[in-house]
Amino acid sequence: MSSEVSQEATPQVAQEPTVSKSELYATLATQLRSLLAGERNLIANAANFSSLVYHALPDVNWAGFYFRHGNELILGPFQGQPACVRIEVGKGVCGLSVAQLDTIIVPNVHEFPGHIACDAASNAEIVVPVFDGQHCLGVFDLDSPQLGRFDEQDAEGLNELVTIFEEACEGRPEED
């Protein structure tokens, strides 16, 4: 019998390779095109888009849509905690994005005048307007518990994803 002590192999934890934001968004763009291929329904595509982004992006605690109905935004498909149902155009980050027809990055929502807090855990936000031709249909909204989570690379990547979504869909969400 050998006097050597058997050493068990130390389990190795697979390390995720570090992926740049541009690589991550390129991968998401490919996945989103595949996910939305052949489906034109706005609500179905919004639901899958929200889920894809929510599960793929790190440090995100809410991802979803608000669709425009007259002078307000109404909650659409999303992932995360329950959210505010109606937001007036021009109010909060989402409403301001629609009013300005532009992407808005808020590094610290607690410093944003008129921020509408739906989830107390959210500290940063980015909102991208969604268009149907020349009309603003609403916004795609992302929240994070991490201060300063979103930057220009996120804005660029998310705008590309929203463009893929816009091109895949037809119609408008139904009116109340």
C-alpha positions in Angstrom: 0.0 0.0 0.0 1.4 3.4 -0.9 2.1 5.9 1.8 1.3 8.8 -0.5 -1.7 10.8 0.4 -4.2 11.2 -2.4 -4.9 14.8 -3.1 -8.3 15.5 -4.5 -8.4 17.9 -7.4 -9.5 21.3 -6.2 -12.8 22.1 -8.0 -12.2 24.9 -10.5 -14.9 27.5 -11.1 -15.2 28.5 -14.7 -14.6 32.2 -15.1 -16.7 34.1 -17.5 -14.6 35.7 -20.1 -14.6 39.4 -19.8 -16.7 40.8 -22.6 -16.7 44.5 -23.5 -19.9 46.4 -23.7 -19.7 46.7 -27.5 -19.3 42.9 -27.7 -22.2 42.3 -25.4 -24.5 44.6 -27.3 -23.4 43.1 -30.6 -24.3 39.6 -29.2 -27.6 41.0 -28.0 -28.3 42.5 -31.4 -27.8 39.1 -33.0 -29.9 37.4 -30.4 -32.7 40.0 -30.7 -32.9 39.7 -34.5 -33.2 35.9 -34.2 -35.8 36.2 -31.3 -38.0 38.7 -33.3 -37.6 37.0 -36.7 -41.0 36.3 -38.3 -43.0 38.0 -35.5 -44.6 41.4 -36.2 -46.7 41.8 -33.1 -45.6 44.8 -31.0 -46.7 43.5 -27.6 -45.2 40.0 -28.1 -41.9 41.5 -29.4 -41.8 44.0 -26.5 -42.3 41.2 -24.0 -39.4 39.1 -25.5 -37.2 42.1 -25.9 -37.7 43.1 -22.2 -36.9 39.6 -21.1 -33.8 39.3 -23.2 -32.3 42.5 -22.0 -33.3 42.0 -18.4 -31.6 38.6 -18.2 -28.5 39.5 -20.3 -27.4 42.9 -19.0 -25.6 42.9 -15.6 -26.8 45.2 -12.8 -30.3 45.8 -14.2 -33.3 45.5 -11.9 -36.0 46.6 -14.3 -36.4 46.5 -18.1 -39.5 47.4 -20.0 -41.7 49.5 -22.1 -44.1 52.4 -21.7 -46.4 53.0 -24.7 -47.8 56.4 -25.5 -51.6 56.9 -25.4 -52.4 60.6 -25.9 -50.6 62.7 -23.4 -49.5 59.8 -21.1 -47.4 56.7 -21.1 -49.0 53.4 -20.1 -47.0 50.5 -18.8 -46.3 47.8 -21.3 -44.4 44.5 -21.1 -41.5 44.5 -18.6 -39.3 42.4 -16.3 -38.7 43.4 -12.7 -40.8 44.7 -9.8 -44.3 46.0 -10.3 -44.1 49.5 -11.8 -46.0 52.8 -12.1 -48.9 52.3 -14.6 -49.3 55.8 -16.0 -46.7 58.6 -16.5 -47.6 62.0 -18.0 -45.6 63.0 -21.1 -42.9 65.5 -19.9 -42.9 64.0 -16.3 -40.1 61.8 -14.9 -37.3 60.4 -17.0 -39.7 58.4 -19.3 -42.0 61.3 -19.9 -39.1 63.7 -20.6 -37.6 61.2 -23.1 -40.8 61.3 -25.0 -41.1 65.1 -24.8 -37.5 65.5 -26.0 -37.6 62.6 -28.4 -34.1 61.6 -27.2 -32.3 59.0 -25.1 -31.7 60.2 -21.5 -29.1 58.8 -19.1 -29.5 59.5 -15.4 -26.5 58.4 -13.3 -28.3 59.1 -10.1 -32.1 59.2 -10.1 -32.1 60.8 -6.7 -30.6 63.9 -8.2 -33.1 64.0 -11.1 -35.7 66.7 -10.5 -39.2 65.1 -10.8 -38.0 61.5 -10.8 -40.9 59.1 -10.5 -39.7 56.4 -8.1 -41.4 53.0 -8.8 -38.7 50.8 -7.2 -36.8 52.2 -4.2 -33.8 50.0 -5.2 -33.3 51.8 -8.5 -30.4 54.3 -8.5 -29.6 54.8 -12.2 -31.8 54.9 -15.3 -31.6 55.0 -19.1 -34.6 55.7 -21.3 -34.7 55.2 -25.1 -37.6 56.5 -27.2 -39.3 54.1 -29.5 -40.6 55.2 -32.9 -43.1 54.0 -35.6 -41.9 56.0 -38.6 -42.0 59.6 -37.3 -44.3 59.1 -34.4 -43.0 58.3 -30.9 -44.7 55.1 -29.7 -43.2 55.3 -26.2 -40.0 54.3 -24.5 -37.8 51.4 -23.5 -36.7 52.0 -19.9 -33.9 50.3 -17.9 -33.2 50.8 -14.2 -30.2 49.7 -12.1 -29.5 49.6 -8.4 -25.9 50.7 -9.3 -25.2 54.4 -9.4 -23.7 55.5 -12.7 -24.5 52.1 -14.3 -25.4 53.5 -17.8 -23.1 55.4 -20.1 -22.8 56.4 -23.8 -21.9 52.9 -24.8 -25.1 51.7 -23.3 -27.0 54.4 -25.1 -25.5 53.4 -28.4 -26.1 49.7 -27.8 -29.7 50.2 -26.6 -30.5 52.5 -29.4 -29.4 49.8 -31.9 -31.5 47.2 -30.1 -34.5 49.5 -30.1 -34.0 50.1 -33.9 -34.1 46.3 -34.4 -37.3 46.2 -32.4 -38.9 49.0 -34.4 -38.0 47.4 -37.7 -39.5 44.0 -36.5 -42.8 45.4 -35.4 -45.9 46.7 -37.0 -48.8 48.6 -35.6 -49.4 50.4 -32.4 -50.4 49.2 -29.0 -54.2 49.2 -28.6 -55.9 52.2 -27.1 -57.8 52.0 -23.8 
